Amino acid sequence: MKLADQHRSSNRTVLVVNSGSSSVKFSLVQPDSGIEMAAGIVERIGEQQSRARLEFGCREVERDTPVADHDAALRLIFDMFDEAGGNLETVGLVAVGHRLVHGGRELYEPTLIDDAVVAKARELAPLAPLHNPPAVLGVEVARKMLPDLPHVAVFDTAFFHDLPAASASYAIDRAVAEKWRIRRYGFHGTSHQYVSEQAAEFLDMPLDKLNQIVLHLGNGASASAIAGGRPVDTSMGLTPMEGLVMGTRSGDLDPGIIFYLARTADMAVEDIETMLNRRSGVLGMGGDNDFRELHRIIAAGSEPEAAHARLAYDVYIHRLRKYIGAYLAVLGDTHVITFTAGVGENDAKVRRDALTGLAPLGVEIDEHLNESPARGARVISAENSPTTVLVIPTDEELAIARACVAVLEVA
């Protein structure tokens, strides 16, 4: 079969790889049918005891063994596929899709990876020091191990590349901003784009006729305002640290806090950065970044743990409501608010508390619909609510896979 024909074959699959500093998440997706054939993760890479898991159809493979580096992780992934009866050479694999967090100003479309793209992504590492280096490493290893397949980079910042200048710009010295490429880039773009398109499809309405607020609430959390399919604002900025309170990240804060800690507490910049990224947010305030555990601690009522958890939750909801209110103002007329990602899809209390009292602004949820255990796309707003409230499961892996084959079809 010619390569061009294989790219259009109905049974084609894409291996989607998301490399973190100590983990590699992966999935095998059929972009045409939307079926996820397999998914898994290798965790604790470089530690004494690593853990790997693959679900492939009805088969599940687990390994508890040291994994020295990303090269060993990918080799382990291939071994687990073989053990599960799904050799990657026999499943119609046409491409490998890589999630890269930061594309800067230059990289904003799904892009066939060559040495120049790898070099540019590495150059952008200072803009995403926790994300780009391990992602680039994953790309390099995968290209070595699967040299005959096209590799495609899909950037988390791409959807927000054309934000209006008033939204994308920070009010700092213009020359400094231009020299050091400082602007609001936005993140979770693959999810925000996918969910906004799915919302239009679910409602059977033209995407370009809808004004939407998308709330991607996972361990990382972000909000976007989307007018007619085009983003006009988003909560994350130069880095994924800005905006909503998150599992371990602070979200918005007075930048003076950093100077204060450096001067008064004699904290190094690196230590402050680590604290704001990994020991802040709901974890830093409430003791746990799993909302199920946070609710359990609050319900148990054991002080002072319950008080800390309750405050963390209240701060999280307060910030979320501020952004919803701000984006209602930015859009003027909002047709849809959509919750997605782990917390957004599964935590009815968060959804209820985020929207309670907004009926005068045209937003009202139905308590019964909100509490439903359903897991698919669904309406949770009251029948008379001018603004429709949805829950739409995100699927970044499918979005990446479809972006990959779209690139191949025009290559």
C-alpha positions as CSV (number, residue, x, y, z in Angstrom):
1,M,0.0,0.0,0.0
2,K,1.3,3.4,-0.9
3,L,1.9,5.8,2.0
4,A,-0.6,8.3,0.7
5,D,-3.2,5.6,0.5
6,Q,-2.4,4.3,3.9
7,H,-2.9,7.8,5.4
8,R,-6.5,7.6,4.1
9,S,-7.2,4.0,5.1
10,S,-10.1,3.5,7.4
11,N,-8.1,1.4,9.9
12,R,-5.2,3.8,10.3
13,T,-4.0,4.4,13.8
14,V,-1.9,7.1,15.5
15,L,0.3,6.5,18.6
16,V,-0.1,9.6,20.8
17,V,2.8,10.3,23.2
18,N,2.8,12.8,26.1
19,S,6.2,12.8,27.7
20,G,6.6,14.4,31.2
21,S,9.6,14.8,33.4
22,S,9.1,11.4,35.1
23,S,6.3,9.8,33.1
24,V,5.2,8.9,29.5
25,K,1.5,8.7,28.8
26,F,0.5,7.1,25.6
27,S,-2.6,5.9,23.6
28,L,-3.3,4.2,20.3
29,V,-6.2,6.0,18.6
30,Q,-8.1,5.5,15.4
31,P,-8.7,9.1,14.2
32,D,-11.5,8.2,11.8
33,S,-13.7,6.2,14.1
34,G,-12.6,8.0,17.3
35,I,-11.9,4.7,18.9
36,E,-9.1,4.5,21.5
37,M,-7.6,1.1,21.0
38,A,-5.1,1.3,23.8
39,A,-3.9,3.6,26.6
40,G,-1.3,3.5,29.3
41,I,1.4,5.2,31.3
42,V,4.9,4.7,32.5
43,E,5.4,6.4,35.8
44,R,8.3,7.2,38.1
45,I,10.9,7.1,35.4
46,G,14.4,7.3,36.9
47,E,13.3,6.1,40.3
48,Q,14.2,2.8,42.0
49,Q,10.7,1.4,41.4
50,S,8.8,2.5,38.3
51,R,5.3,1.5,37.3
52,A,3.8,0.8,33.9
53,R,0.3,0.0,32.8
54,L,-1.3,-0.7,29.4
55,E,-4.9,-1.4,28.6
56,F,-5.4,-2.9,25.2
57,G,-8.9,-4.1,24.5
58,C,-9.8,-6.5,27.2
59,R,-6.1,-7.1,28.0
60,E,-4.3,-5.3,30.8
61,V,-0.5,-5.5,31.3
62,E,1.2,-4.1,34.3
63,R,4.9,-3.9,35.1
64,D,6.7,-2.9,38.3
65,T,10.3,-2.6,37.3
66,P,13.0,0.1,37.3
67,V,12.8,2.3,34.2
68,A,16.0,4.2,33.9
69,D,15.1,6.9,31.3
70,H,12.7,7.8,28.5
71,D,14.4,5.5,26.1
72,A,13.8,2.5,28.4
73,A,10.2,3.7,28.9
74,L,9.4,3.6,25.2
75,R,11.0,0.2,24.8
76,L,8.9,-1.0,27.7
77,I,5.8,0.4,26.1
78,F,6.6,-1.6,22.9
79,D,7.2,-4.8,24.9
80,M,3.9,-4.4,26.7
81,F,2.1,-4.0,23.4
82,D,3.7,-7.2,22.2
83,E,2.6,-9.0,25.4
84,A,-0.9,-7.7,25.0
85,G,-1.0,-9.1,21.4
86,G,-0.9,-5.7,19.7
87,N,2.4,-5.4,17.9
88,L,2.6,-1.9,16.7
89,E,3.8,-3.0,13.3
90,T,0.4,-4.7,12.7
91,V,-2.1,-2.2,13.8
92,G,-2.1,0.2,10.8
93,L,0.2,2.8,12.5
94,V,0.6,5.9,10.3
95,A,2.1,8.5,12.6
96,V,3.2,9.3,16.0
97,G,1.6,12.4,17.6
98,H,3.5,14.3,20.3
99,R,1.9,16.8,22.7
100,L,4.3,19.8,23.1
101,V,3.2,22.4,25.6
102,H,4.9,25.5,24.3
103,G,5.3,26.5,20.7
104,G,6.1,30.1,21.2
105,R,5.2,32.6,18.5
106,E,6.6,30.5,15.6
107,L,5.1,27.0,16.2
108,Y,1.4,27.2,16.3
109,E,0.1,24.6,13.9
110,P,0.3,20.8,13.9
111,T,3.8,20.4,12.4
112,L,5.8,17.5,10.9
113,I,8.8,17.1,13.1
114,D,12.3,17.4,11.7
115,D,15.6,18.4,13.4
116,A,14.8,22.1,13.0
117,V,11.5,21.7,14.9
118,V,13.2,19.8,17.7
119,A,15.8,22.5,17.9
120,K,13.1,25.3,18.1
121,A,11.2,23.4,20.8
122,R,14.3,23.0,22.8
123,E,15.1,26.7,22.4
124,L,11.6,27.5,23.8
125,A,12.4,25.5,27.0
126,P,12.8,28.7,29.2
127,L,9.1,29.5,28.5
128,A,8.0,26.1,29.7
129,P,10.9,24.7,31.8
130,L,8.8,21.9,33.4
131,H,7.2,20.8,30.2
132,N,9.2,21.3,27.0
133,P,12.5,19.6,27.9
134,P,10.9,16.2,28.7
135,A,8.6,16.5,25.7
136,V,11.5,17.1,23.4
137,L,13.3,14.2,25.0
138,G,10.3,12.0,24.3
139,V,10.3,13.2,20.6
140,E,14.0,12.4,20.2
141,V,13.6,8.9,21.6
142,A,10.5,8.1,19.6
143,R,12.1,9.3,16.4
144,K,15.0,7.0,17.0
145,M,12.8,4.0,17.7
146,L,10.2,4.6,15.0
147,P,12.4,6.3,12.3
148,D,10.2,5.2,9.3
149,L,7.0,6.9,10.6
150,P,6.1,10.6,10.4
151,H,6.2,12.3,13.8
152,V,3.9,15.3,14.3
153,A,4.0,18.0,17.0
154,V,0.7,19.4,18.3
155,F,1.2,22.4,20.5
156,D,-0.9,23.3,23.6
157,T,-0.6,27.0,22.8
158,A,-1.7,26.8,19.2
159,F,-5.4,27.5,19.6
160,F,-4.6,30.8,21.4
161,H,-2.0,32.0,18.9
162,D,-4.3,34.7,17.5
163,L,-5.7,36.1,20.7
164,P,-6.6,39.7,20.3
165,A,-3.7,42.0,21.3
166,A,-5.7,43.5,24.2
167,S,-6.0,40.0,25.7
168,A,-2.6,38.6,24.7
169,S,-0.5,41.6,25.9
170,Y,0.9,42.3,29.4
171,A,1.1,45.9,30.5
172,I,4.9,45.9,30.9
173,D,7.7,47.7,29.1
174,R,7.1,47.1,25.4
175,A,10.8,46.6,24.5
176,V,11.3,44.1,27.2
177,A,8.2,42.2,26.2
178,E,9.2,42.1,22.5
179,K,12.8,41.1,23.2
180,W,11.9,38.2,25.6
181,R,8.7,37.1,23.8
182,I,6.5,37.9,26.8
183,R,2.8,37.6,26.1
184,R,-0.2,35.5,27.1
185,Y,0.2,32.2,25.1
186,G,-2.5,30.2,26.8
187,F,-2.5,26.4,27.3
188,H,-4.8,23.4,27.2
189,G,-5.6,24.7,23.7
190,T,-6.2,21.3,22.2
191,S,-8.8,20.6,24.9
192,H,-10.5,24.0,24.6
193,Q,-10.7,23.7,20.8
194,Y,-12.0,20.1,20.9
195,V,-14.6,20.8,23.6
196,S,-15.9,24.0,22.0
197,E,-16.3,22.1,18.7
198,Q,-18.0,19.2,20.4
199,A,-20.4,21.6,22.2
200,A,-21.5,23.1,18.9
201,E,-22.0,19.6,17.4
202,F,-23.9,18.4,20.5
203,L,-26.2,21.3,20.3
204,D,-26.5,21.0,16.5
205,M,-25.6,24.7,16.1
206,P,-23.0,26.4,13.9
207,L,-19.7,26.9,15.7
208,D,-19.4,30.4,14.4
209,K,-22.7,31.4,15.9
210,L,-21.9,30.5,19.5
211,N,-20.2,32.4,22.2
212,Q,-18.8,29.9,24.7
213,I,-17.0,29.7,28.0
214,V,-15.0,26.5,28.4
215,L,-13.8,25.5,31.8
216,H,-11.0,22.8,31.7
217,L,-10.8,21.7,35.3
218,G,-8.3,19.0,36.0
219,N,-5.1,19.0,38.1
220,G,-4.2,21.8,35.7
221,A,-7.1,24.2,35.2
222,S,-7.9,26.9,32.7
223,A,-10.8,28.9,31.3
224,S,-11.4,30.4,27.9
225,A,-13.8,32.8,26.3
226,I,-14.5,31.8,22.7
227,A,-16.5,33.9,20.3
228,G,-17.7,32.2,17.1
229,G,-15.1,29.5,17.4
230,R,-12.2,31.9,18.0
231,P,-10.7,32.4,21.4
232,V,-10.8,36.0,22.7
233,D,-9.3,35.4,26.2
234,T,-7.9,32.6,28.3
235,S,-6.7,32.4,31.9
236,M,-3.3,30.9,31.5
237,G,-0.5,33.2,30.3
238,L,3.2,33.2,29.6
239,T,3.3,29.9,31.5
240,P,0.6,27.4,32.7
241,M,0.9,28.9,36.2
242,E,-1.4,31.9,35.7
243,G,-5.2,32.0,36.2
244,L,-7.3,29.6,38.1
245,V,-6.3,27.9,41.3
246,M,-5.1,24.4,40.3
247,G,-4.1,21.1,41.9
248,T,-0.5,22.2,42.8
249,R,-0.2,25.6,41.1
250,S,-1.1,28.9,42.6
251,G,-2.8,30.6,39.7
252,D,-3.0,34.4,39.8
253,L,-1.0,36.1,42.5
254,D,0.7,39.4,43.1
255,P,4.1,39.3,41.5
256,G,5.4,41.2,44.5
257,I,5.1,38.0,46.5
258,I,8.1,36.6,44.6
259,F,10.2,39.7,45.3
260,Y,9.1,39.6,48.9
261,L,10.1,36.0,49.4
262,A,13.4,36.5,47.6
263,R,14.4,39.5,49.7
264,T,12.8,38.8,53.1
265,A,12.7,35.0,53.2
266,D,16.0,34.7,51.3
267,M,14.4,32.1,49.0
268,A,16.1,31.3,45.7
269,V,14.1,32.0,42.5
270,E,14.2,28.3,41.7
271,D,12.7,27.4,45.1
272,I,10.0,29.9,44.7
273,E,9.2,28.6,41.2
274,T,9.0,25.0,42.6
275,M,6.8,26.1,45.4
276,L,4.4,27.9,43.1
277,N,4.2,25.1,40.6
278,R,4.3,22.0,42.8
279,R,3.4,22.9,46.4
280,S,0.7,25.5,46.0
281,G,-2.9,25.5,44.8
282,V,-5.3,23.1,46.5
283,L,-2.5,20.8,47.6
284,G,-0.5,23.7,49.2
285,M,-3.6,25.1,51.0
286,G,-5.7,22.0,51.7
287,G,-3.2,19.1,52.0
288,D,-4.4,17.1,48.9
289,N,-4.9,17.9,45.2
290,D,-7.5,15.1,44.7
291,F,-10.9,16.6,45.0
292,R,-12.4,13.4,46.2
293,E,-10.0,13.4,49.1
294,L,-10.5,17.1,49.7
295,H,-14.3,16.5,50.0
296,R,-13.7,13.6,52.4
297,I,-11.4,15.7,54.6
298,I,-14.0,18.5,54.8
299,A,-16.9,16.0,55.5
300,A,-14.8,14.3,58.3
301,G,-14.7,17.6,60.2
302,S,-11.4,16.9,61.9
303,E,-9.8,20.2,62.7
304,P,-7.5,21.9,61.7
305,E,-7.3,19.6,58.6
306,A,-11.0,20.2,57.6
307,A,-10.6,24.0,58.0
308,H,-7.6,24.0,55.7
309,A,-9.3,21.9,53.1
310,R,-12.5,24.0,53.3
311,L,-10.5,27.2,52.7
312,A,-8.7,25.6,49.8
313,Y,-12.0,24.6,48.2
314,D,-13.5,28.1,48.9
315,V,-10.5,29.9,47.3
316,Y,-10.7,27.5,44.3
317,I,-14.4,28.2,43.8
318,H,-14.0,32.0,44.4
319,R,-11.3,32.3,41.7
320,L,-13.4,30.1,39.3
321,R,-16.5,32.3,39.7
322,K,-14.4,35.5,39.1
323,Y,-13.2,34.1,35.8
324,I,-16.7,33.0,34.8
325,G,-18.0,36.5,35.6
326,A,-15.2,38.2,33.8
327,Y,-15.8,36.1,30.6
328,L,-19.5,36.7,30.7
329,A,-18.6,40.4,30.5
330,V,-16.0,39.8,27.8
331,L,-18.4,37.9,25.6
332,G,-21.4,40.1,26.3
333,D,-23.9,37.4,25.2
334,T,-22.9,33.9,26.3
335,H,-24.7,31.0,24.8
336,V,-22.8,28.1,26.4
337,I,-20.7,27.3,29.4
338,T,-19.0,23.9,29.3
339,F,-17.2,22.0,32.0
340,T,-14.6,19.4,31.1
341,A,-11.6,17.4,32.3
342,G,-11.3,15.3,35.5
343,V,-12.9,17.7,38.0
344,G,-15.2,19.5,35.5
345,E,-16.6,16.2,34.2
346,N,-17.0,14.4,37.5
347,D,-17.4,16.8,40.4
348,A,-21.1,18.0,40.6
349,K,-20.4,20.0,43.7
350,V,-17.7,22.1,42.0
351,R,-20.1,22.7,39.1
352,R,-23.0,23.7,41.4
353,D,-20.9,26.0,43.6
354,A,-19.3,27.7,40.5
355,L,-22.6,28.7,39.1
356,T,-24.9,29.1,42.1
357,G,-26.5,32.6,42.2
358,L,-25.8,33.5,38.6
359,A,-29.4,33.3,37.5
360,P,-29.6,37.1,37.2
361,L,-26.7,36.8,34.7
362,G,-28.6,34.2,32.7
363,V,-27.0,31.1,34.1
364,E,-29.0,28.5,36.0
365,I,-28.3,24.8,36.5
366,D,-30.7,22.0,37.1
367,E,-29.8,20.3,40.4
368,H,-31.1,16.9,39.3
369,L,-29.3,17.0,35.9
370,N,-26.1,18.2,37.6
371,E,-26.1,15.3,40.0
372,S,-26.7,12.7,37.3
373,P,-24.1,9.9,37.3
374,A,-24.0,10.0,33.5
375,R,-20.6,10.3,31.9
376,G,-21.2,11.4,28.4
377,A,-21.9,14.8,26.9
378,R,-25.0,16.2,28.6
379,V,-27.0,19.3,29.4
380,I,-27.1,20.3,33.1
381,S,-28.7,23.7,32.9
382,A,-32.3,24.5,33.8
383,E,-34.9,24.4,31.0
384,N,-35.4,28.2,31.3
385,S,-31.7,29.1,31.5
386,P,-30.8,31.6,28.7
387,T,-27.2,30.2,28.8
388,T,-26.9,26.4,28.2
389,V,-24.6,24.6,30.6
390,L,-22.9,21.5,29.4
391,V,-20.6,18.8,30.5
392,I,-18.5,17.6,27.6
393,P,-15.7,14.9,28.1
394,T,-12.5,16.1,26.6
395,D,-10.4,13.9,24.4
396,E,-7.0,15.5,23.7
397,E,-5.6,12.3,22.4
398,L,-8.2,12.0,19.7
399,A,-7.8,15.7,18.8
400,I,-4.0,15.1,18.5
401,A,-4.5,12.0,16.4
402,R,-6.9,13.8,14.0
403,A,-4.5,16.8,13.8
404,C,-1.7,14.3,12.8
405,V,-3.6,12.7,9.9
406,A,-4.7,16.2,8.7
407,V,-1.1,17.2,8.4
408,L,-0.3,14.0,6.6
409,E,-3.1,14.4,4.1
410,V,-1.7,17.8,2.9
411,A,2.0,16.9,3.2
